[in-house]
Amino acid sequence: MTDLDERPVLLTMRGITKGFPGVQALRGVDLTLRRGEVLALLGENGAGKSTLMNVLAGVFTPDAGHIEIDGSPVQLRSPREAARHGVAMIHQELNLVPQLSIADNLFLGQELRTARGTLDRAAMAARSRGLLERVGLRLPPRRPVSQCRLAEQQLIEVAKALNHRLAVLVMDEPTSALTESEVRRLFTVIRGLTAREVGVVYISHRIEELAQIADAVTVLRDGVHVGHRAMAATDRAELIGLMVGRPLGELYPRRAEQHSGEGTLLRVEELATRPAPGTETVALQGISFEVAAGEIVGLAGLMGAGRSEVLETLYGATAAAGGRIELNGRPYRPRDPRHAIVRGLALVAEDRKAQSLVLGNTVRFNASLAALDRFLRPWRTVDTRRERIEVARQLTELRVKTASLSSVVATLSGGNQQKVVLAKCLLTRPSVLLMDEPTRGIDVGAKAEVHALMDQLARGGAAIVAVSSELPELIGMCDRILVLCEGRITGEFHRDPARGEPFDQERILTAAMARGES
């Protein structure tokens, strides 16, 4: 195999500078990508990674600097112009049209036509099946994207990028919603691309996976290039040090002796649901578990196992078809999210932008939205002074970086948006917190802060049910892990071996792939 440093240079970015009103996002950043190389691009939220890649993809025009592809200077003033030079980008926030079919999304802007000029839907469907198979998906090409789960949509975005002539593929958090089996499938696709000399820029906060896929790593901090390393010669501690530039607390602060196992707050018995017509939601069957005060229980499983459905049913977003639930010792039948909030439940949803935030509104509006009842005067108007004080206090405790409470939430980095979602939940003062992928798409520093918050809430007596596609996160943070497969619980594992079967990654994965009766 050719030594990495001997491969021809495919992409050069030099002195890239970009500013926005009140923010200098990039300050003379350099980046070099070679043919057939996977270059990891690391940095905390707000470090400038996505801005730099949006410059490459033609979304933003740089204030200064130049770009060369195969040694020739290029001007990338639009995504269409970038595509003509073989540059494609899979954004962290997916760019699919939910109302259109999978095939229509894959061919959007480059539709196939018959000799008469009409859309050749048969040809597009046939080509779509091949593209989907390349990323390991077996979905009907005519299915609306809105009926696909988030992880499936991530893989559809990859398939869409494969439908172009590719020289450079940028992947911004492509595995954030994928389980380990889907990640392995994606890595196989990436290796197939690099074997054909495609260069891949790979943005990820999952440092552990970079050793498996990345050849080299470039690190940004506060809009400045702070280091470039060969991946094989770099350890995790060095990368984190370059990224954060400050001491970082322990990533997983949970300890076995912290949870006593007393005082059940949530009891679920034989919970069942029916899948909604025309959707891919999983039918839950006989789900039973308990969560005590001060306990963190994780839900593990592959895509489509039913993990999110459990949380959504408890929150009243999905109707239960059977079973019994007790909350704080009293019968509870979830009717809708408002009812759940009143009863002391809060949900950190899987997709913060689609399910948790009103992107065009302010930080204050979003943070207080679910807790407005707390701030109502007797004559049913909002006490805005008390609202501002409470929101500011919560945001300060969570270390949210925002210019003001009036900042539009869409302008915040992904990690700070996630903290606003957490603030919204915590302002309702929940006794049971449901967290679906709470650290998806946030950097290692913000991830450590979320983990510390979970531990603090549990030690304060809250019960937490957490879903994560990152098994090390569940093992690091949970007292117990319940494994789901096809809507059933197929395994239960314990941090404390005295309480039951101990945590074991291989056994958990085996349970996640079980079939039939539990």
KEKOLLUM-421769 format. One record per residue (C-alpha): residue in three letters; residue number from 0; x, y, z. Coordinates in steps of 0.001 Angstrom, whole numbers. Layout:
// KEKOLLUM-421769
ATOM   aa    i       px       py       pz
ATOM  ALA  NUM        X        Y        Z
...
//
This chain:
// KEKOLLUM-421769
ATOM   aa    i       px       py       pz
ATOM  MET    0        0        0        0
ATOM  THR    1     1226     3513     -800
ATOM  ASP    2     2422     5444     2222
ATOM  LEU    3     -137     8106     3138
ATOM  ASP    4     2336    10969     2717
ATOM  GLU    5     3180     9744     -808
ATOM  ARG    6     -413     9869    -2061
ATOM  PRO    7    -1122    12803    -4409
ATOM  VAL    8    -2657    15862    -2779
ATOM  LEU    9    -6319    16132    -3790
ATOM  LEU   10    -7504    19204    -1891
ATOM  THR   11    -5691    22204     -469
ATOM  MET   12    -7352    24972     1564
ATOM  ARG   13    -5047    27817     2609
ATOM  GLY   14    -5645    30824     4853
ATOM  ILE   15    -9429    30382     4951
ATOM  THR   16   -11008    33238     6901
ATOM  LYS   17   -14721    33722     7502
ATOM  GLY   18   -16629    36079     9773
ATOM  PHE   19   -20276    36627    10611
ATOM  PRO   20   -21838    39564    12472
ATOM  GLY   21   -20320    39458    15951
ATOM  VAL   22   -18414    36199    15324
ATOM  GLN   23   -15077    35426    13670
ATOM  ALA   24   -15661    31773    12743
ATOM  LEU   25   -12381    31040    10898
ATOM  ARG   26    -8963    32697    11199
ATOM  GLY   27    -6580    31690     8418
ATOM  VAL   28    -7280    27944     8521
ATOM  ASP   29    -5259    25454     6428
ATOM  LEU   30    -6343    21943     5417
ATOM  THR   31    -4788    19317     3137
ATOM  LEU   32    -6515    16138     1915
ATOM  ARG   33    -4841    13400     -115
ATOM  ARG   34    -6375    10956    -2592
ATOM  GLY   35    -7896     7904     -920
ATOM  GLU   36    -7437     9428     2530
ATOM  VAL   37    -9935     9702     5366
ATOM  LEU   38    -9101    12942     7171
ATOM  ALA   39   -10790    13408    10543
ATOM  LEU   40   -11664    17020    11319
ATOM  LEU   41   -12005    17560    15066
ATOM  GLY   42   -12883    20414    17375
ATOM  GLU   43   -15461    21418    19937
ATOM  ASN   44   -18842    22782    18883
ATOM  GLY   45   -18192    26289    17591
ATOM  ALA   46   -14566    25542    16660
ATOM  GLY   47   -15269    26257    12978
ATOM  LYS   48   -15416    22734    11507
ATOM  SER   49   -18820    23036     9845
ATOM  THR   50   -18084    26585     8676
ATOM  LEU   51   -14857    25430     6998
ATOM  MET   52   -16654    22569     5275
ATOM  ASN   53   -19515    24832     4221
ATOM  VAL   54   -16893    27014     2514
ATOM  LEU   55   -15647    23908      696
ATOM  ALA   56   -19203    22915     -245
ATOM  GLY   57   -19967    26352    -1688
ATOM  VAL   58   -22503    27266      992
ATOM  PHE   59   -20347    30138     2334
ATOM  THR   60   -17937    32370      442
ATOM  PRO   61   -14692    32922     2399
ATOM  ASP   62   -13537    36431     3266
ATOM  ALA   63    -9951    35422     2476
ATOM  GLY   64    -7940    32381     1433
ATOM  HIS   65    -7895    30054    -1571
ATOM  ILE   66    -8823    26483    -2508
ATOM  GLU   67    -7142    24089    -4953
ATOM  ILE   68    -8455    20750    -6224
ATOM  ASP   69    -5904    18534    -7996
ATOM  GLY   70    -3518    21483    -8000
ATOM  SER   71    -5849    23881    -9808
ATOM  PRO   72    -7371    26953    -8103
ATOM  VAL   73   -11153    26803    -7881
ATOM  GLN   74   -13911    29241    -6939
ATOM  LEU   75   -16723    27396    -5122
ATOM  ARG   76   -19481    30015    -4985
ATOM  SER   77   -22444    27641    -4718
ATOM  PRO   78   -23176    23987    -3888
ATOM  ARG   79   -23887    23364    -7578
ATOM  GLU   80   -20441    24742    -8488
ATOM  ALA   81   -18832    22593    -5773
ATOM  ALA   82   -20654    19533    -7145
ATOM  ARG   83   -19218    20225   -10624
ATOM  HIS   84   -15757    19916    -9056
ATOM  GLY   85   -16717    16619    -7413
ATOM  VAL   86   -17344    17967    -3897
ATOM  ALA   87   -20335    16611    -1965
ATOM  MET   88   -21267    17226     1669
ATOM  ILE   89   -23529    15291     4007
ATOM  HIS   90   -24585    17884     6565
ATOM  GLN   91   -25147    17110    10237
ATOM  GLU   92   -28662    18515     9869
ATOM  LEU   93   -30012    16352     7093
ATOM  ASN   94   -30967    18020     3791
ATOM  LEU   95   -33795    15723     2766
ATOM  VAL   96   -37328    16735     1752
ATOM  PRO   97   -39550    14741     4123
ATOM  GLN   98   -42652    14876     1906
ATOM  LEU   99   -40844    13388    -1108
ATOM  SER  100   -40009     9739    -1658
ATOM  ILE  101   -36551     8289    -1132
ATOM  ALA  102   -36030     8063    -4910
ATOM  ASP  103   -37140    11674    -5438
ATOM  ASN  104   -34636    12797    -2801
ATOM  LEU  105   -31794    10763    -4304
ATOM  PHE  106   -32388    12331    -7732
ATOM  LEU  107   -33471    15820    -6640
ATOM  GLY  108   -32173    18284    -9242
ATOM  GLN  109   -30896    15533   -11539
ATOM  GLU  110   -34057    13590   -12308
ATOM  LEU  111   -34011    10925   -15024
ATOM  ARG  112   -36414    11486   -17918
ATOM  THR  113   -37935     9405   -20672
ATOM  ALA  114   -37592    10173   -24379
ATOM  ARG  115   -40839    12159   -24106
ATOM  GLY  116   -39405    14337   -21312
ATOM  THR  117   -41493    12893   -18495
ATOM  LEU  118   -39973    11628   -15249
ATOM  ASP  119   -38625     8108   -15653
ATOM  ARG  120   -39747     6883   -12229
ATOM  ALA  121   -39062     3236   -13045
ATOM  ALA  122   -35420     3987   -13882
ATOM  MET  123   -35000     6191   -10807
ATOM  ALA  124   -36510     3489    -8585
ATOM  ALA  125   -34171      841   -10050
ATOM  ARG  126   -31098     3058    -9586
ATOM  SER  127   -32269     3976    -6080
ATOM  ARG  128   -32412      328    -5036
ATOM  GLY  129   -28789      -76    -6063
ATOM  LEU  130   -27700     3061    -4177
ATOM  LEU  131   -29604     1981    -1058
ATOM  GLU  132   -28074    -1498    -1195
ATOM  ARG  133   -24597       86    -1252
ATOM  VAL  134   -25300     1577     2189
ATOM  GLY  135   -27038    -1549     3475
ATOM  LEU  136   -30641     -304     3343
ATOM  ARG  137   -33528    -2382     2019
ATOM  LEU  138   -36272      217     1764
ATOM  PRO  139   -38897      772     -947
ATOM  PRO  140   -37642     3680    -3120
ATOM  ARG  141   -41149     5183    -3211
ATOM  ARG  142   -41464     5392      584
ATOM  PRO  143   -41725     9014     1833
ATOM  VAL  144   -38628    10079     3754
ATOM  SER  145   -40919    11286     6574
ATOM  GLN  146   -41712     7628     7287
ATOM  CYS  147   -38036     6726     7780
ATOM  ARG  148   -36282     6801    11141
ATOM  LEU  149   -33457     9273    11695
ATOM  ALA  150   -30758     6597    11345
ATOM  GLU  151   -32246     5495     8020
ATOM  GLN  152   -32284     9113     6846
ATOM  GLN  153   -28565     9399     7685
ATOM  LEU  154   -27854     6451     5387
ATOM  ILE  155   -30146     7854     2671
ATOM  GLU  156   -27987    11012     2720
ATOM  VAL  157   -24919     8829     2127
ATOM  ALA  158   -26674     7119     -776
ATOM  LYS  159   -27571    10544    -2194
ATOM  ALA  160   -23908    11595    -2147
ATOM  LEU  161   -22977     8385    -3971
ATOM  ASN  162   -25281     9412    -6823
ATOM  HIS  163   -22767    12073    -7959
ATOM  ARG  164   -19296    12067    -9455
ATOM  LEU  165   -17198    12202    -6318
ATOM  ALA  166   -13710    13513    -5698
ATOM  VAL  167   -14184    14856    -2141
ATOM  LEU  168   -16901    13691      250
ATOM  VAL  169   -17476    15659     3460
ATOM  MET  170   -19330    13778     6205
ATOM  ASP  171   -20496    15885     9161
ATOM  GLU  172   -21372    13590    12074
ATOM  PRO  173   -22528    10720     9810
ATOM  THR  174   -22715     8156    12618
ATOM  SER  175   -24429    10296    15259
ATOM  ALA  176   -27700     8344    15006
ATOM  LEU  177   -26256     4961    14016
ATOM  THR  178   -25725     1879    16146
ATOM  GLU  179   -22504     -127    15976
ATOM  SER  180   -23720    -2455    13233
ATOM  GLU  181   -24803      489    11047
ATOM  VAL  182   -21459     2214    11725
ATOM  ARG  183   -19591     -872    10499
ATOM  ARG  184   -21755     -874     7372
ATOM  LEU  185   -20987     2805     6759
ATOM  PHE  186   -17259     2235     7238
ATOM  THR  187   -17402     -466     4559
ATOM  VAL  188   -18937     2093     2185
ATOM  ILE  189   -16222     4645     3054
ATOM  ARG  190   -13428     2125     2456
ATOM  GLY  191   -14961     1329     -924
ATOM  LEU  192   -14836     5029    -1807
ATOM  THR  193   -11236     5546     -699
ATOM  ALA  194   -10215     2467    -2678
ATOM  ARG  195   -11382     4456    -5727
ATOM  GLU  196    -9209     7430    -4580
ATOM  VAL  197   -12076     9528    -3234
ATOM  GLY  198   -10899    11773     -392
ATOM  VAL  199   -13149    11864     2679
ATOM  VAL  200   -13265    14624     5294
ATOM  TYR  201   -14869    13046     8345
ATOM  ILE  202   -16235    15230    11162
ATOM  SER  203   -17065    13286    14301
ATOM  HIS  204   -17252    13700    18062
ATOM  ARG  205   -16896     9945    18523
ATOM  ILE  206   -13140     9913    18992
ATOM  GLU  207   -13160     6178    19706
ATOM  GLU  208   -14274     5330    16160
ATOM  LEU  209   -11583     7404    14423
ATOM  ALA  210    -8905     4769    15006
ATOM  GLN  211   -10981     2414    12849
ATOM  ILE  212   -11551     4712     9875
ATOM  ALA  213    -9282     7809     9863
ATOM  ASP  214    -5795     8017     8340
ATOM  ALA  215    -5007    11522     9603
ATOM  VAL  216    -6582    14145    11834
ATOM  THR  217    -6721    17948    11724
ATOM  VAL  218    -7856    19820    14841
ATOM  LEU  219    -9468    23271    15042
ATOM  ARG  220   -10007    25348    18178
ATOM  ASP  221   -11800    28713    18246
ATOM  GLY  222   -11546    29051    14463
ATOM  VAL  223    -7796    28369    14342
ATOM  HIS  224    -5837    25360    13040
ATOM  VAL  225    -4047    23909    16098
ATOM  GLY  226    -2662    20602    14857
ATOM  HIS  227    -2382    17907    12179
ATOM  ARG  228    -1390    14348    13055
ATOM  ALA  229    -1217    10859    11585
ATOM  MET  230    -4069     9001    13286
ATOM  ALA  231    -1994     5910    14038
ATOM  ALA  232      558     8001    15947
ATOM  THR  233    -1981     9934    18058
ATOM  ASP  234    -3796     8888    21210
ATOM  ARG  235    -7180     9997    22533
ATOM  ALA  236    -5733    12115    25357
ATOM  GLU  237    -3595    14156    22929
ATOM  LEU  238    -6579    14794    20638
ATOM  ILE  239    -8797    15928    23507
ATOM  GLY  240    -6027    18198    24761
ATOM  LEU  241    -5733    19829    21327
ATOM  MET  242    -9516    20195    21018
ATOM  VAL  243   -10440    21681    24372
ATOM  GLY  244    -7231    23448    25387
ATOM  ARG  245    -8212    23050    29048
ATOM  PRO  246    -8429    20329    31705
ATOM  LEU  247   -11418    18055    31071
ATOM  GLY  248   -13330    16315    33843
ATOM  GLU  249   -13901    12592    33755
ATOM  LEU  250   -16127    11622    30822
ATOM  TYR  251   -18083     8991    32768
ATOM  PRO  252   -18449    10043    36438
ATOM  ARG  253   -20965     7325    37407
ATOM  ARG  254   -20047     4953    40278
ATOM  ALA  255   -21727     1666    41243
ATOM  GLU  256   -22221     2563    44898
ATOM  GLN  257   -24161     5769    44149
ATOM  HIS  258   -27512     4046    43558
ATOM  SER  259   -29284     2313    46442
ATOM  GLY  260   -32090      817    44329
ATOM  GLU  261   -34818     2071    46693
ATOM  GLY  262   -37903     4181    45987
ATOM  THR  263   -39379     3221    42620
ATOM  LEU  264   -40496     6314    40666
ATOM  LEU  265   -41485     4627    37395
ATOM  ARG  266   -42985     1144    37006
ATOM  VAL  267   -43933     -212    33569
ATOM  GLU  268   -45774    -3527    33192
ATOM  GLU  269   -46545    -5294    29892
ATOM  LEU  270   -46475    -2068    27857
ATOM  ALA  271   -47620    -2610    24270
ATOM  THR  272   -48188     -394    21228
ATOM  ARG  273   -49402     -798    17662
ATOM  PRO  274   -47351      654    14798
ATOM  ALA  275   -48921     3707    13197
ATOM  PRO  276   -50296     2946     9700
ATOM  GLY  277   -47828     3744     6949
ATOM  THR  278   -44841     4198     9283
ATOM  GLU  279   -41852     2122    10304
ATOM  THR  280   -42427     2461    14057
ATOM  VAL  281   -41904     -730    16009
ATOM  ALA  282   -44738    -2403    17913
ATOM  LEU  283   -43784    -2809    21578
ATOM  GLN  284   -44658    -6127    23150
ATOM  GLY  285   -44731    -6856    26877
ATOM  ILE  286   -42239    -4177    27963
ATOM  SER  287   -41791    -4324    31759
ATOM  PHE  288   -39221    -2529    33914
ATOM  GLU  289   -38814     -256    36927
ATOM  VAL  290   -36655     2792    37573
ATOM  ALA  291   -35836     3873    41120
ATOM  ALA  292   -35085     7328    42432
ATOM  GLY  293   -31422     8088    41760
ATOM  GLU  294   -31095     5399    39097
ATOM  ILE  295   -30004     5724    35461
ATOM  VAL  296   -31408     2944    33267
ATOM  GLY  297   -30169     2656    29689
ATOM  LEU  298   -32027     1253    26691
ATOM  ALA  299   -29728     -439    24183
ATOM  GLY  300   -30509    -2031    20842
ATOM  LEU  301   -30076    -1778    17100
ATOM  MET  302   -31937      609    14807
ATOM  GLY  303   -35620     -297    14847
ATOM  ALA  304   -35433    -2150    18168
ATOM  GLY  305   -38101       60    19768
ATOM  ARG  306   -35946     2169    22107
ATOM  SER  307   -37336     5555    21027
ATOM  GLU  308   -40852     4115    20938
ATOM  VAL  309   -40618     3261    24645
ATOM  LEU  310   -39753     6855    25562
ATOM  GLU  311   -42313     8369    23189
ATOM  THR  312   -45067     6136    24601
ATOM  LEU  313   -44216     7036    28193
ATOM  TYR  314   -44290    10714    27183
ATOM  GLY  315   -47689    10431    25518
ATOM  ALA  316   -46404    11147    22004
ATOM  THR  317   -47363     7597    20944
ATOM  ALA  318   -50528     5867    22121
ATOM  ALA  319   -50219     2770    24301
ATOM  ALA  320   -52300     -237    23238
ATOM  GLY  321   -51968    -2086    26525
ATOM  GLY  322   -50115    -2415    29804
ATOM  ARG  323   -49930     -536    33086
ATOM  ILE  324   -47729     2339    34238
ATOM  GLU  325   -47173     3788    37696
ATOM  LEU  326   -45525     7168    38186
ATOM  ASN  327   -44513     8259    41688
ATOM  GLY  328   -46639     5438    43105
ATOM  ARG  329   -49827     6470    41282
ATOM  PRO  330   -51444     4987    38148
ATOM  TYR  331   -50437     6871    35031
ATOM  ARG  332   -51914     6605    31548
ATOM  PRO  333   -50069     8947    29187
ATOM  ARG  334   -52506    11018    27141
ATOM  ASP  335   -50234    13610    25563
ATOM  PRO  336   -46935    15413    26305
ATOM  ARG  337   -48671    18178    28274
ATOM  HIS  338   -50171    15577    30601
ATOM  ALA  339   -46745    13930    30962
ATOM  ILE  340   -45106    17232    31915
ATOM  VAL  341   -47783    17913    34552
ATOM  ARG  342   -47137    14466    36029
ATOM  GLY  343   -43372    15084    36272
ATOM  LEU  344   -41993    13578    33063
ATOM  ALA  345   -39665    15368    30637
ATOM  LEU  346   -38294    14163    27294
ATOM  VAL  347   -35023    15076    25582
ATOM  ALA  348   -36070    14014    22070
ATOM  GLU  349   -33842    12204    19577
ATOM  ASP  350   -33856    14976    16950
ATOM  ARG  351   -33512    18320    18734
ATOM  LYS  352   -34153    20457    15653
ATOM  ALA  353   -37254    18628    14467
ATOM  GLN  354   -38751    17633    17823
ATOM  SER  355   -37475    19896    20621
ATOM  LEU  356   -36650    23386    19336
ATOM  VAL  357   -38430    26211    17540
ATOM  LEU  358   -35375    27196    15530
ATOM  GLY  359   -36555    30624    14446
ATOM  ASN  360   -37343    31754    17982
ATOM  THR  361   -35172    32911    20859
ATOM  VAL  362   -33210    31015    23461
ATOM  ARG  363   -35547    32327    26177
ATOM  PHE  364   -38683    31278    24261
ATOM  ASN  365   -37367    27740    23739
ATOM  ALA  366   -36044    27245    27265
ATOM  SER  367   -39263    28318    28996
ATOM  LEU  368   -41754    26883    26501
ATOM  ALA  369   -42606    23686    28401
ATOM  ALA  370   -42631    25412    31815
ATOM  LEU  371   -44756    28493    31078
ATOM  ASP  372   -47353    27393    33638
ATOM  ARG  373   -44744    28118    36318
ATOM  PHE  374   -44551    31758    35272
ATOM  LEU  375   -48258    32548    34910
ATOM  ARG  376   -49781    35286    37051
ATOM  PRO  377   -53267    34712    38541
ATOM  TRP  378   -54797    36534    35556
ATOM  ARG  379   -52996    34130    33141
ATOM  THR  380   -50337    36449    31758
ATOM  VAL  381   -46649    35501    31828
ATOM  ASP  382   -44437    37067    34491
ATOM  THR  383   -41638    37799    32014
ATOM  ARG  384   -39258    39126    34682
ATOM  ARG  385   -39403    35877    36676
ATOM  GLU  386   -39234    33890    33438
ATOM  ARG  387   -36009    35672    32388
ATOM  ILE  388   -34444    35182    35818
ATOM  GLU  389   -35222    31449    35910
ATOM  VAL  390   -34111    30859    32316
ATOM  ALA  391   -30859    32790    32861
ATOM  ARG  392   -30135    30812    36033
ATOM  GLN  393   -30701    27487    34284
ATOM  LEU  394   -28607    28447    31262
ATOM  THR  395   -25782    29606    33541
ATOM  GLU  396   -25833    26304    35426
ATOM  LEU  397   -25623    24435    32109
ATOM  ARG  398   -22867    26754    30806
ATOM  VAL  399   -24771    27644    27643
ATOM  LYS  400   -22750    29925    25377
ATOM  THR  401   -25108    32521    23906
ATOM  ALA  402   -24817    36270    23324
ATOM  SER  403   -28135    36859    25094
ATOM  LEU  404   -31477    35289    25946
ATOM  SER  405   -32804    37020    22827
ATOM  SER  406   -30417    35200    20477
ATOM  VAL  407   -32163    33033    17874
ATOM  VAL  408   -31567    29423    18921
ATOM  ALA  409   -30677    28383    15339
ATOM  THR  410   -27503    30525    15583
ATOM  LEU  411   -26115    28457    18494
ATOM  SER  412   -23725    25539    18038
ATOM  GLY  413   -25129    22019    18248
ATOM  GLY  414   -23839    21483    21775
ATOM  ASN  415   -25398    24707    23029
ATOM  GLN  416   -28688    23909    21297
ATOM  GLN  417   -28715    20582    23136
ATOM  LYS  418   -28154    22400    26426
ATOM  VAL  419   -31137    24644    25677
ATOM  VAL  420   -33202    21462    25225
ATOM  LEU  421   -31939    20251    28611
ATOM  ALA  422   -32778    23621    30166
ATOM  LYS  423   -36309    23385    28761
ATOM  CYS  424   -36722    19968    30386
ATOM  LEU  425   -35183    20913    33733
ATOM  LEU  426   -37319    24045    34097
ATOM  THR  427   -40369    21745    34307
ATOM  ARG  428   -38778    20201    37456
ATOM  PRO  429   -39202    16571    36376
ATOM  SER  430   -38930    13576    38689
ATOM  VAL  431   -38418    11250    35689
ATOM  LEU  432   -36217    12354    32793
ATOM  LEU  433   -36393    10513    29456
ATOM  MET  434   -33275    11140    27336
ATOM  ASP  435   -33118     9956    23708
ATOM  GLU  436   -29556    10250    22339
ATOM  PRO  437   -28721    13090    24783
ATOM  THR  438   -25172    13569    23434
ATOM  ARG  439   -25825    13059    19700
ATOM  GLY  440   -23734    15438    17619
ATOM  ILE  441   -22027    17308    20467
ATOM  ASP  442   -18326    17562    21211
ATOM  VAL  443   -16406    15721    23901
ATOM  GLY  444   -16361    18709    26262
ATOM  ALA  445   -20141    19208    26057
ATOM  LYS  446   -20583    15437    26311
ATOM  ALA  447   -18683    15367    29607
ATOM  GLU  448   -20892    18198    30892
ATOM  VAL  449   -24103    16327    29948
ATOM  HIS  450   -22825    13188    31664
ATOM  ALA  451   -21972    15173    34791
ATOM  LEU  452   -25469    16695    34730
ATOM  MET  453   -27079    13251    34441
ATOM  ASP  454   -25043    12028    37390
ATOM  GLN  455   -25917    15147    39413
ATOM  LEU  456   -29656    14780    38686
ATOM  ALA  457   -29604    11111    39637
ATOM  ARG  458   -27756    11840    42869
ATOM  GLY  459   -30445    14457    43542
ATOM  GLY  460   -33148    11766    43356
ATOM  ALA  461   -34335    11901    39741
ATOM  ALA  462   -34979     8730    37767
ATOM  ILE  463   -33426     8729    34277
ATOM  VAL  464   -34164     6478    31291
ATOM  ALA  465   -31550     7034    28564
ATOM  VAL  466   -31297     5796    24980
ATOM  SER  467   -27925     5893    23253
ATOM  SER  468   -26474     4327    20128
ATOM  GLU  469   -23042     4534    21786
ATOM  LEU  470   -22706     1418    23913
ATOM  PRO  471   -19632     2741    25785
ATOM  GLU  472   -21766     5707    26873
ATOM  LEU  473   -24466     3423    28299
ATOM  ILE  474   -21874     1256    30047
ATOM  GLY  475   -20141     4346    31423
ATOM  MET  476   -23248     6146    32673
ATOM  CYS  477   -25974     3620    33547
ATOM  ASP  478   -26724     1553    36628
ATOM  ARG  479   -28655     -935    34511
ATOM  ILE  480   -28987    -1552    30770
ATOM  LEU  481   -32104    -3074    29222
ATOM  VAL  482   -31597    -4471    25719
ATOM  LEU  483   -34400    -4335    23159
ATOM  CYS  484   -34848    -6228    19920
ATOM  GLU  485   -37931    -6049    17695
ATOM  GLY  486   -40010    -4370    20393
ATOM  ARG  487   -39149    -6808    23202
ATOM  ILE  488   -36699    -6753    26099
ATOM  THR  489   -34119    -9446    25379
ATOM  GLY  490   -31580    -8798    28127
ATOM  GLU  491   -30831    -6947    31360
ATOM  PHE  492   -27343    -6070    32598
ATOM  HIS  493   -26089    -4419    35806
ATOM  ARG  494   -23178    -2185    36742
ATOM  ASP  495   -23087    -3899    40148
ATOM  PRO  496   -22500    -7648    39547
ATOM  ALA  497   -24181    -8407    42899
ATOM  ARG  498   -27517    -7229    41421
ATOM  GLY  499   -27514    -9355    38268
ATOM  GLU  500   -25664   -10126    35029
ATOM  PRO  501   -22747    -7667    34793
ATOM  PHE  502   -22055    -5257    31936
ATOM  ASP  503   -20403    -7061    29047
ATOM  GLN  504   -20281    -5420    25625
ATOM  GLU  505   -20288    -8697    23680
ATOM  ARG  506   -23247   -10107    25627
ATOM  ILE  507   -25187    -6861    25229
ATOM  LEU  508   -24668    -6938    21452
ATOM  THR  509   -25702   -10597    21358
ATOM  ALA  510   -28932    -9717    23178
ATOM  ALA  511   -29496    -6814    20769
ATOM  MET  512   -29429    -9226    17837
ATOM  ALA  513   -31704   -11847    19464
ATOM  ARG  514   -34845   -12888    17625
ATOM  GLY  515   -38247   -14130    18707
ATOM  GLU  516   -39436   -14466    22293
ATOM  SER  517   -37311   -13006    25054
//
